[in-house]
Amino acid sequence: MALQFPTDFGPISSQEMLRKIAETTTQPKTDNYMDSIGRSFAKMNEQQQQSDISITELLSGKQQDINAVVASVAKADMSFKVLVGVRNKLVEAYKETMKMQG
């Protein structure tokens, strides 16, 4: 959930800012688990595409900063590994559940 800041940039006390942050972060979650997984896959896919674009731009000469390309690839790789780990845990939990039923 993104924090929304007031559009009027008037003075605000630190206590008021903390209260507003607390309000936005303690709202009850209405998303279900599958929506969360779907957003995670979409974000991972976006990072993979950005990584591919940055590699293509580096090879074509449009991008000169190799550090940015390496960072983009590492970010996409880590995102993929995390989702694979989550998937593995879900499969493991499913198998355990099936053992308990039989």
N, C-alpha and C positions, 0 to 999 in steps of 0.2 A: 504494500500500500504506500503510495507516494504522499509525502507531506504536502499540504496545501497552505501556502502562505497568504496572508491578507493582501488584497490588491492595493489598499491604501498603505503607504509606507510611513505612517505616522509613528511616533515614539511608542514603544511597547516595553514594559518592564520584563526583567528576566523571569520573574515569577509567572507573569501572564504567558510568556513564551513556553515555559515548562508545562503550564496547565494545558495549553493548546496542543502541545506535543503528546501529553498524556491522553488527552481526549481522542486524538487520532490513532494512537497505538493500542488503546484498550477497548476499542469497539469490538463487539462480538463478531466472530468470523461466520459468514454465511456461505462461504464457498464449500463445496464438498471436495472430497479427496480426488475424484477424477478430474475436476476442473483444475486443481492444483497440478496434477501430473501433466495434464494437457498444456498448461501454460509453461511448465518446465521443459517439455519437449519442444514447444514453439520457440522458447528462448534459446535452447541448445541449437536448434536448426538455424536460427538467425545468426548465432555466433559462428557456426560452421560456414555459413554463406559469407559472412564478413571475412573470415579467415581465407576462404577461397579467393575472394575479391582482392584482398591485400596481397596474396601470393601472386596472382595474375598481374596486378599493378607493379609489383616488384620486378617480375620477369619482363614486363613490357617497357620498363624504364620510367613509368609514371610515378612510382614510389621509390624514394631514395633511402628512406630510413628503415634499415633492416631490423633495428630494435623494435619498432612498432609492429612489424610483420611477425617477428618471433613472439612478441607479447600476445598478439591476436591469435596466433596458432596455439600457444600455450593455454590461453583462456578457453578456446574451443575444446582443446584436448581435455582439460580438467573438467569442464562441464559434461563432456561425453562420459568420462570415467565415473563421475558422480552418479549420473543417471543409470549407467550400467550396474553400478553397485547397488542402487536402489532396486533396480529390476531383479538382481540376483537375490536380494533379501526378500522381495515379494514372492519369488518363485520358491525359495526355501520355506517361507511361512506357509505357502499353499501346500507344499509337500507334507509339512508337519501336520497341517490340518487334515489332510487326507489320511495320514497314518492314524490319527486319533479317531476318525470315523469308522475305520475298518477294523 
